[in-house]
Amino acid sequence: MSSEGADVQGRNTTDGEVTERLLTVEHEPAAGGGERSILYPPGLASSELEAKWLAVSSDLLVSLDDVQ
């Protein structure tokens, strides 16, 4: 997983001036067709990244604006 072409989701904190980075999202083709998204915390070393990621169907993702 590389950060090239990845989206970083963020949200404003309570003071509205700082954006907190939450997860990096990479999109790739799924084995059964469609697209899957790989989510992981930004700034991890490769060895940490191997154990701290989650893959979901891209159809299941929602915008942070939709849930706040």
BELFEN-V236029 format. One record per run of one state. SS is the DSSP state (H for helix, E for strand, - for the rest). FROM is the first residue (numbers start at 1). LEN is the number of residues. Records with the same first field share a line. If there is no record, write none. Layout:
SS->FROM-LEN + FROM-LEN
This chain:
-->1-6 + 13-6 + 30-5 + 41-5 + 50-3 + 61-3 + 68-1
E->7-6 + 19-11 + 35-6 + 53-5
H->46-4 + 58-3 + 64-4
